[in-house]
Amino acid sequence: MNGNSSLGQMRLPGIAGPRSVWRGKNVGRTGAHRGAGYPRSLLNRLVQPAALVGWALAAELWAGIGVVQPHEFVACQQWVERVFGAAPTGTNVAYLKLLFEDVADGITRGRSWRGTPYQLGDKTYGHGLAFNATKHLLVHLGRPADRFSAEVGLENNDDTRRGAALGHGSVTFHVVVGNKEVFASPVRRLKDGPLPIEVPLHGADQFEIRVKDAGDGRGWDQALWAEAVVTLRDGTMLRLQDLPWAESLGANPYGFSFVYQGQPSGSLVGSWVRQVSDQVLDAQRTRREVRMQDPTTGLEVRCEVILLKDFPAAEWVVHLKNTGPTNTPIVESIQAFDGLLPVPSAGQTKVHWAKGAVASFDDFAPQETVLKRGARVRLQPGGGRSSSQVLPFFNVEGANGGLVIALGWTGEWAAEFSADSRGQPHLRAGQAHTRLVLYPGESIRTPRVLFLFYEGERWRGQNLLRQFLLKHHRPRRGGQPLVAPVTCGNWGGTRAEVHLDNIQKIVQHDLPIDYYWIDAEWYGKGAWPVNVGDWTVKKELYPEGFKPISDALRRSGRQLLLWFEPERVFKGTPWHRQYRDWLLDVSQDSCLLNLGNPAARQFLTEFISAKVDEFGLGCYRQDFNIDPLEFWRKHDAPDRQGIAEIRYIEGLYAFWDELLARHPDLIIDNCASGGRRIDLETVGRATPFWRTDGPRDPIAHQCHTYGLLAWVPLSATSQDRAGDDYEFRSSMCSGLCLNWWVSGDVPAERIRPDFPFDWAKRTLAQYLKLRPFWYGDYYPLTSYSQAPDVWMAYQLDRPDLAQGMVVALRRPNSPCQAARFPLRGLDQAATYRVTNLDTGQEQACPGADLLQQGVEIVIADRPGSALLIYERQ
């Protein structure tokens, strides 16, 4: 895989990353692209699930990003103890304070002010503090400390190298404890490289670090305290770059916030009794409860925090309860998190996020917002479905690290990001609107919040999130982690005899389909939208119900997936006539079944559970084609604003949890006009097997995959054209939804005699061999683009298996037949066997070449695709 200097520039989107190289050339046709030429011996070496159509792909499919770094855990634990620790928040907070500077200029954390990694000599560092001479900083710890360690020196960057060439740049480093200098370095210049130091602190709870000019002027005196860490007497380790500034201590230190009796909670809860208890849940998780109670009104705040041993992460929900005998005063603007974000900042940060799913080409499109000093941006989904306009996942990227944030609230959340005068990011996140009293004994909850800490570049954070979700927020079937299935879609208005005939052909040709999908219009009397609320099976279509269909499927090892939309009730249907007291009405043609009403939720649980048994369902598909926010807010009293939404969301989770507890082998397809209910709470209960109602177009599907894979590992979309490799590969992801013999919301026909079963069986067999790669790390190899004249490519890497895959897609108007893609996540010292599954060509390539020069891919067809797999030798 050597570079070819004769390759000309091609019109393609740029590759992310500083070493990215794009080259292209026109070549002759190298052979038909039909997906049949892959070497079977190579595919047989790939990791295989115990049962390709089964569900035994469990722990070995949790993979990726390698070993979590110790400093990532330190940063997480340091923040957790500061916010959710046993001691009252604020009594022993560690912080930094600027005591003196001769010239007002910046202090960087985690990364050089030049935008490069910290470096002393030839050695690079993942964290530290850097500032110019002359400055004095106070390091306040609040607890006795044992020692301070770091590596110090003059930063090595392009600017200091220019200064050194002119004979400038010299500093000295000093540590002062109790007005006594306990360490002073010799003069350090660029050529001297790093000087390791370890300074005993002998129980001191604060000390100073100072940098001075060594006599040649302050120009180019860019001093670095690399990997600066304080070890406390109790063994706790504090990284200096993670400590807040003293002027930030006025910011809310409690994690959550609300307004109570007109006062901000931060001015109240510090005087409330605080109790902290831990309960070990399993080998990797501990539940911490932090309780605080107002002695006057009886309002109790309970933070339920999940602490992880296998990820540098914490997630929590805040509960508020009235333990008093009368209604509480008004509680309003309840935020699950409100405070400074523990992200190293060199003056500004970036918030990476994605659009939601509004049935458009733009669904899940990646977005980036730069948070400069004084900036402010508010994001929320709109309408009450959690991923309509915005996906509730964020990556706040700072200097050489950042924080991934996820929200779990299947309603109307809001997240407001801002930056203070130093560029330090701040977040307020919670339910979009609350203003209510709590009745005696009543409790409510906030959205769930996840903080996931990472060091390095942005994609390490994205892949940590993917692996975290696969490990800790993944649906289970029969007690095993879910592997997204292969399904085939069929319209519900199709006659049972056609379904049975098509099932027989699927079985006869041994197509590896897990679930046979029957969608809407199998119920009521007429068109599907106006019959929700009449769940009587259409006897003219299904004279014996669904049991003959599910029985036929189960005999062949397959199962039935069936569509419902129980939350929307059309007026005039039996449910509308019989259960009016359970319905929320805003004078539209449909009402909302109020899952916040315990009787309504219990009725729905019993109803769907009975249908699962009666119909023999393996997958319950729940759609939701209505914006609920207007319904909730109309039915809130002035002093109970937000309560209808809270109770509804609690009811939805209780409904799904009970359904899954009663039917351990059942899985849930989470549909809401496509993927409008994707959040931290839903992904662990249900999976979007139809992630968008947007265009059924190969380029749209490529774009949707590109955006969503960064945040959510499990999803599926439609495969529409049998016999078309490009369309299939544009749409494949962790799950498949095959729509090869039906198009649109019309009755299906019998599978035609000339259907390309050989192609289908071969293509699905290849996909199942490759499916484990979707459970590893994801790297986009091109920029996001909707243009028809570019390529799109991405990489799926399994570092645990030393294997991976590249998917490359040449769009219909692209003039370029070849492209070169630098890969990610490989061992530069290793050798990899790279195989083109379409041509069968194999090459042994040094890892360093694949990382720096990239792998060249030729696609002769337009449009066309290529699949490459690699394996470490």
N, C-alpha and C positions, 0 to 999 in steps of 0.2 A: 504494500500500500504506500508506495512512494509518490511524492507530488509530481505533477506533470506541468512544467513551466509553459508548455504551449497552449494550455487551456485558457480560453478567453473568458472575460466576465459575462455572466448571464443575468437576465432580469428575474431575480428571485428575491423573496423577502430575506433580510439579513438574519444571520444566526445569532442567538443570544450568547453573550460571553466574549471576553476580550480576545480569545484566540480563534474565534470563528472565521472560517474561510469558505467562501462560495466560489466554485469554478464550474464552468459548463462548456460543453462542446457538442457539435453535431456529429453523429456517428451513423454508420450504416445500420440497417436492420439486423439485429443479432439473433432473431428467432422469435417465434410466436410466444406470447405471454399467456399461458393457460394454467399456471399453477400446478402442473403435473410433473415437473422435472426435478422436484426436490429429492435428494438422496435419502432413501428410507433409513439407511444405517445411522445417519446423523440425527434424524428426527427421533429415532428409537433411543438415542442417548439422552434426549431431553428428559427432564423430570416428568414423571407420569403420575397422575392421581390413581388411587387404588381402583377406582371405577370411573371411567371417563364420563358415563352418563349418570353416575351416582353422586354421592355427597361426601365421600371420604377424604376430600382434599382439605385437610384441616390445618394443624399447626405448621406444617411445612410450607403452606402458602402464606404464612406471615413472614415476610422477608424484607430485606432492603436496608439501605442507608448505612449498613455496617454497624459498628459498635457506637453506642451513644457516648459522647465525650464527657469525662469527669467534670469539666468546667461547666457544661450545660446543666448538670445536676446541681452543682454549687450555686449557680445563678438562680435556679428554680427554688431550691431549699431556702436560700437567703431571703428571697422575696416572700415565700410562704410564711416563714417564721416572723417576718416583719409585719405582715398583714393579718395572718390567722394564727399567730403564735400564742403560747400560754400566758405570756406577760401582757399586761394592758398595753395596747398599741400606743406608741408615743413616749413611753417612759424610758425606753432604752434604745431609741432609734439611732442607728449609725448614719453619719452624713459627712459630706465634705463642705468646707467653708473656705472661700478665698479671703486670705488675710492681707496680702500685699501683692501689688504688681506695679512695675515701673511704667509699663505701657499696657493699655487695655487691648488685649487680643484674645484669641480663642484658646480653649482647652478641649482636646479631642479625646474620645473614648473609643477603643476598639479598632480604630483605623486612622491612618495618617490623614492630616488635613489635605494631602495631595490626592486622596481617594484610593490610596494603595494600602496593602497590608503593612502593619508595623514591621520594621526591620532594623536590626542592629548588626552591623557587619553583613555576613551572609545568612544570618538566622532570622526567620520570620516568626511572628507571634500572633496568637489569637486574641489576646486582650491586654489592656493596659491603659495608662494615662500619659498624654503627651502635652507639653506646653513649653513656651519659649522662656528663656531667662529674661528678667528675673521675676520669680513668683514664689509665694509662700502659701501653702495649703494646709489647713487644719483637717486632720482625719479624726473625727469624733466617733468613738465606738460605743460608749454607754455601758460597756462591760469590760472586765479585766482581760487584757490580751497577753499572749505569751511571746509572739514574735512577728516580725514583719519581714517578708522576703520579696525580692524582685530581681530583675536584671536591668541594669541601667546603662545609658550611653547616649550618644548623639545619633538621632534618627538617620537612617540611610534611605534617602529618597532623591528624586531628581534635583530638588532644590538644594539640599545640603551638599550634594555632590558638586553642584556648580559653585557653592560657597567654598568648599574645600579646595577646589581648583584655584580659587583666588586667595587661598591662605586664611580663610575665615571659618569660624564655627568651633567654639570651645566652651565647655561648661563644667561646673562641679555640682555634685549632688550632696544633699545634707538631710539628716534626720534629727529632729529635736524633740526631746521628751522632758516635760516639766522645766522648760526654759534652759535645758542643758543639751548641748549638741553631743549626740552619742554616735554619730557617724558622719564622716566627711570623706568624699571620694577624691582621688587624685584628678587632675584635669583630664577630661575625656574629649577626644576629637573623633572625627568620623573614622579614621583609620584604626582606632583602638577597639572597635567592636563592642560586644557586651561585657559588662562587669557584674557577675552574680553577687548579691549582697544578702545577708541574713542578720537582722538587727534584733537583739533581745529587747523585749518591752517590759518585762518584770512586773506584770500586772497593771500597767498603765491603761487608762480607759480613753486616752487620746494622745496624739502626737502630731508633729508637723513634718511635712516634706517640703524641701526648698530646692530650687535650682538657681544658681548664680552664674553670671558671666565670668569667664576665666581671664579677662583682661584685654580681649581684642574687640570689644563692642558686642552688642546683643544680636547683630545680624547673623542669621543662619544658626542661632543657638537653640535648635529644636530638640529639646531633651525628652527622653522617653523612659518612663518607669514601666517596663514590660513585665507582664504576668505578675503584677503587684498584688500580693495577697497577705492579709492579716489572719493569723491563727489565734483564736481566743482561748482562754484558759479551759473552757468547756469542750474544746475541740472543734468548735464551729469555725469554718473558713469564710472570710469575707473578701471578695474581690473589690479593689478600689474602684474599678470602672462601673460597678453596679450600684455604688452608694449614691443616694440623692444629694442634691445641693441643699444647704441649710435654708435658703430662701424658698425651697419647695416644700418645706415641712408644714407650711400653712395649708397645703393641699390636703384633701381628705385622706387620712391614713388607714381607713377601716375597710377599704375594698368596696363596700356597698354605700349607698346614700339614700336619703329620703328627706322630705320636709314634714315636720311634725309640730303641730300647734304653731305653725308659721315659722319655726326655727329649723335650720339645717341640722341633720342628724349628727354631723361631726361635732357640733357644739354641745350635744346632749349625751351621747352614748359613752363618752369617756368617763362619766361619773356613775354609770350603771354597773351593777355587779356583773363580772365577766367570769364565765366558767368554760373550760376547755377539756374535752375528753376524746380519747382515741379508741377506735375499735378495729382490730385487724379483720379484714374481710377474706383475704386469701393471700397467697404468697407474694402477690404484686401490689395489692391495694389495701390502704388503710383509710377508714372513714373518720374524719375529725369533725367534731361538733363544737362550735363556738357559740355560746349562749350569752345574751345580754338582756337585762330586763329593767324597764322603767319602774322604780318603786312606787311611783305616784299613780300612774294609770294602768299598770299591769301589761303594757305592750312588751312582748318578748320578741327579740330578733334571734333567729337561729340560723347560723351559716353551716350548711352541710358540705364539707369539703372532702373530695376524694384525692388522696395523695398516692402517687405511683412510684414504684421502685424500678420499673423497667423503662420508663420514659421520663424526661425532665418536664413533667406536666402536672398541673392541678386543675380540677374542675369543681365547680360549686353551684349550689342553689341556695338562695336566701329565703327563709320562711319568716313571716310575720304572724304573730298570734296574739289575740286579746285574752289574757289570763284574768282580767278584772271582771267585776260584776255588772258593769255598764258599758255602753258603747264607747269606743275610743274617740278621742278628737280626730280631726281629719288627718289622714296620712296621704301624702301626695308626692308625685314625681319620684316614684320608687325606682332606683337604679340597681341592677345586679352588680354592676361595677361602675365606679366613678373615681378616677384618680390618674396619677401619672403612670405611664407604662414603663416597665423595666427594660428599656431598649437602649443600648449604647448609641449615642447621637454625636455626630460631628457637625452639628448645626442644623441638620434637617434629616428627616426620615421619609421613607416612601411607604404608602399603604397600597398593597396589591390586593385587588378584589375582583369580582366577576359580576357581570350582569346576571339577572335571573332568567326565568323561562316564561316569556309572554307570547309563545308560538310564533317566533320570528327567526330570521336568519341570524340575528344578533344574540340569540340565547347563549348564555354562559361565556360571552366574549370577555377576554381578560381586560382589566382596567388598572390604571396606576395613578395614584394621587400623591403629589409631592407635598409634604407638610413642612413648609418653611415657618420661620418665626411669625407668630400671630395668625397662621392659617387656621381655617375651621371648615369642616365638611360634615354634613349630616346625611346618613344613608338609612333608608327603610324600604320595605317591600311594597307597601301600598295595598289596600284592599283586604288585608287580614290573612293572606296566604304567604307563608314565610319566605318563599324564594321567587316571588313574582317579578319584581323589578330588580332585586339585588339578592345574590346568594349570601347567606349569613356566615361567611368564612372570610378571614382577613389575614394577611401577612404584613406585619409592620416591620419593615427592613431598616435596620440602622447601620452602624459602622461595624462590619465584620460580624454580623449576627442580628438576631431579631426575635420576634414573638409572633407565633401563629395564634389567632383568636378564632374561636367558633362559638356561635350562639345556638342554643336549643330552645326554641319557642315557636310553635307552629301557628303563630298568629301574627299580630302587628308589633314587631320589635322596632327599635331605633338604635342606631349607633352614631355617635357624634365624636369625630376625631378633631383634635386641635393641637397646637404647639405653643409652648410658653416662650418667654423672651430668650431662653438659651436654645430653643429648638427642640426641647424635650417633649415627646408626644404625650397627650392626655386623651383619655377615652371616657365617655359616658354611654353606657349601654343598658338597655332594659326594655320593658314593655313601653310602647310609645306614649301611652297616656294613662295615668292613674291619679285618682283623687277620690278617696273613700274613707268611710268609717268602718271599723270592724266590730261586729256584734260579739257579745260575751261568748267565749269559747271558740270563736271563728278564727281560722288561719288561712293564709294565702301563700303562694310561692311566686318567685320571680323566674325569668328565663334562666336556663343553665348557661354557664360560661366556662369555656376551656381556655387556659393559657398554656402554650407549649413553647418552651425556650429552645433556641438553637444558636449555634455559632457557625460562622462561615457565610457562604453566599445563599441567596434566597431559596434556591432549589433544594438545599438541605432541609430547610424548614418545611417546604411543600411535601417532601417525601417522608419526613418524620410524621407529618399529619396523616398521610395515607396509611402508613404502617400503624400508627396509633389507632385510627378508626378500624382497621382490619383486626387489630388485637382486642380492642375494648368497646367498640361500637359497631358490631357486626351481627346481623340476624343469625339465629341458629335454627337448624332443622333437625329434629330428633336428637338434640343435644350436641350437634356438631356445627362448627362454623359454616355459614352458607357459602356455597359456590354459585355465582350467578348462573342461571340455567339457560338452556337453549329452548325457546318457545316458538310456536308458530301461530300467527294471528288468523282469526276467522270471525266473520261478522255474526252477531247473535240472531239476525233475521234469516239465517240459513236453516234449511230443513234438516232434521236429525238424520235422515237417510243419507244425505250428502255428507254430513260430518262422518258418519260411520263408514261410508265408502272411502272417504279420503284417509281416515285413520287406518283402514285395512291396507291401503297402498303405502302409507308411511311405514307400517310394520313389515309389509312384504319386502320393501326395498331397504329395510333396516336403517332408516334415517335416524340419527341419534338426537331425537327431540325429546326433551324432558317433560314439557307441559304443552298440551293442546289448549289453545286460548280461544274462548268464546266471549266475544265482546257484547256490546249493548244491543238492545231491541229484541231480547228473548222473552219479554214480559209485557203485561198490560194489553192494551187494545189500540195499536197504532204506532206512531213514530216514537222513537226512544226518548227525546227530550221531555215530552209532555206526559210521560207515563211513569216517571220516577215517583214512587209512592203507591204504585200498584205492582206488586212483585209476584203476581199470578203468572205462572208459566204459560206461554202461548201454546195451547194444545194443538193448534193447526200446524205448528212447527215441531213441537216436541210432545207427541201424544203420550209417551211413557215417561216424560220428564227427562232428567239428565243421567239417571242411574245407568241405563244401557250404555251411554257414551263413556262415563267414568269407569264402568266395569271393563269395557273393551280396552280402554287405555291401561288400566292397572294390570290386566292380564299380560300386557306386553312390557311392563316396567315403566309405563308413562302415567301421567296424571292430568287431571282437568283443572284449568284455570278459568274462572268465571267472573264477569264484570258485575259490579253493583255500584250504585250511587245513593246510599241510604240517607245522607245528611240533607240533601235537597229534596223537598217534597212539593210536587206540582199541585196547584190548587185543583180541586175537583176529584182527586184520586182517593182511594179508600183511606190511606193514612191521613190525608188532609181532613177527611170527614170524621174519622174515629179518634184522632189524637191532637185535636186543636190546642188543648192545654199545654202540649209539649212543643208547640211550634212558635218560632219567632217570625213575625210578619212585618214587612215594611212596605206593603202595598205594591209588591211586584207579583209576577205570575207564579213565583215559587216561594215557599217558606223554608225556614231552616229548622231542622230537628235539633232541639236544644240539648246537646250532650252534657251541658252543665246541670240539667235536671236529673237527679239520681234515678228516678223512675223511668225516664226516657232512655237513659243510658242502659239500664238493666234490661229494658224491653229490647233494645237493639242488640245487645249482647246475646240474649236468648234467641232472638230471631236469626241472626247470622250464624250462630253456633248450630242451630237446628238445620239450617240450609247446608252447612258444611257436611253434616252427617247425611242428610237426605239426598243430596246431590253427589256425594262422594268426592268433595273438592280437595285438591292438593294445594291450590293457591287461591286465595281470596283477593280479588282485584277491587280496590276501593277508589273510585273516582270522586271528584269534588268540583263541579263546574259552576261555582258561585263565589262571589266575594263576600265573606261573612262580616266584615268589619261594621258595615252600616247596621246590620241586624243587631250585633252586640251593643253598639253604642246607643241605639234608639231605646233599648230596653234597660238602660242604666238610669237609676234615679240620680238627681244632682249630687247627692252625697255618697254615691256608690259607683262612680265612674271608673270603668275598667273591670268591674267584678264579673260581668257576664262573659267577657273574653277569658278571664282567668279560669272560671268554673268550666267553660267549654273546653279549653285546652286540657285541663286536668281530666275532664271526662273522656276526651279522645284518647289520651294515653292509657287511662284505666280500661277503656273498651278494648283497645288493641292488646294490652297486657293480659287481660282475662281471656280473650279469644285464643291467644297463643298458649296460655297455660292449659286451657281445656283441650287444645289440639296441638300437641308438641311437634307433629310432623307437618303442620300447616306453615306456609309462608304467605306474606302479604305483599302485594304489588301496590306501591304507593303512587297513585295517579291523582293529579289535581289539574285538569286541563293540560296534561303533560306534567312537567316537573316543577310545580309551584309550591310544593310542601317538602322541600329538601332542607333539613337542618340537623343539628347535633342530636336532637331528641328522636327524630324520625328515622335516621339512617341505621340505628341499632334495632329498630322494630320492623321496618319495611324497606323495600328497594324499588326505585323507579325503573320499571321494565319498559316504560314508554316515557322517556325523559323530556320530551317536548312534543307539542302539537304543531311545531314549526314546519317549514318546507321539507318535503320528502325528496331531497336533492343531495347528490353525493358531496358537493362542496359544502353545503350547509351541515351535513352530518360530520364531515371532517372538522369543521369549525367548532361544532358542539362538543365533539370528543376532545379537541385541543384544549378548550376552556375548562370542561368539567373534570377531566382526569387530574388536574392539578389539585383538586379539592376533595373529590368524592370517588373512591375506588370502584364502587359497584353501580352499574347502570346498564341500560340497553336502549337501543333505538331500532328502527325498522330497516330490514333488508328487503328490497322491493323487486329486484330484477334477477331472476334465475339465469344462470349462465354468464353473468357479468362479473368478472373478477374485480374490476376497478370499483364498481358500486358496492360489492360485498366488503371489500377491504376498506372502503371509505366509511363504512357503517359499523364495522366490527369493534367491539370493546369487550368488557368483562362478561357481558351477557349478549344474547342474540334474540331478536324477534323477527322471525321469518314470515314475510308476507308474499310468498312466491306465487300463490294461486288465488289470491284475493286482492282487490284494489279498491280502497275506499270503503265507505259505509254502505255497502250493497251486499246482497246475498252471495255467498261463495258458490262457485260451480264445482262440479267434479273435476279432480285433477286430470288434465288432458293426457291422452296417450303419449304424446310426443314430449312430455315434460322431461328435462334433462336430469334424470335420476342419477346417472353415473357422475355427472359434474357435481351435483348436490352432495352425494355421499363422499366423494373425494374431497370436496372443499370443506365440509363439516369435519371430516376426519383430521384434516390438516389443522383446522382451527382448534379442535380439542387438544391436539398435541401442543399447540402454542398458548392455549388459554392460561396456563400458570404464570406466564410473563406479566399478565395484567395485575398480578398481586405483588409485584415488585416495585421498583422505583420508576418514575416517569420523568423523562426529559424531552421537552420540545426541541427539535433540531432546526426548526425554521421559525421565523416570526409569524405571528397570527396575521392572516390575510384572507379576504373573501374574493380576491381577484381570480379570474379564470385562467390567467396566463402565467401562473407561478407553480412551484411545487410546495407541498406540505409534507413534513416528515417528523417522526418522533421515535424515541428510543424507550424501550422497556427493559430494565436491568434487574437481574436477580443476583446480587452479590453473594448470597448464601449458596448459590448453585454454580457461581462463576459462569453464568450463561446470560444471554439476553437476545433481544430482537430489535430490528429496525423496520419500521413501516414507512415506505416512501410512496408518494402519490403525485404523479405528473398530471396536472389539470389539462382540460381539453385544448386550451389556446396557448399552452406553453411552447415556445419555439425550441427549447433546450432539451436534448436527449440525455444529458448526463449532469450529475451534480456530485459534489464532494461534501460530506458531512463529518466534522469532528465529533467524536462520541464523548460520553461523560461517564464518570464513575468507574473507570477501568483501572487496573494496576499497570502503571507505565513500565514496570520491570518485567511483566509477563508477556507471553506470546499467546495469541488467540487464533483459533481456526474460524475463519469467516466464510459462511456458505450462503450463496444465493439460492433460495428455494425454488426459483423459477427456471434457472439455467443449470443448476447443479454444480456451478463453479465453486471450488474451494480454494482458499488462500490462507497461508500462515502469516500473520501480521503482528509486528511488535506493538505492544500496548501503547508505547510512546508515540508511534506513528498514528495510531487510531485516535489518540487524544489530540494531537497537534495538527496533523495533516488531514486526518479524516479518512473515511471510506468512500470510494467512488462507486456510484450507482448509475447504471445505464438503463433507461426505460425507452424502448423504441416506439411503443404504442402511444397514441395521444387521443383520449386520456389513457393512462396506464398506471401500473403499480408494480412494486417490488417488495419482497419480504426477504430480509437477511437475518440470519441467526449467527451468533458467535459463541464460542466456548473456549474458556481458558485451558491451555494445554498443560 
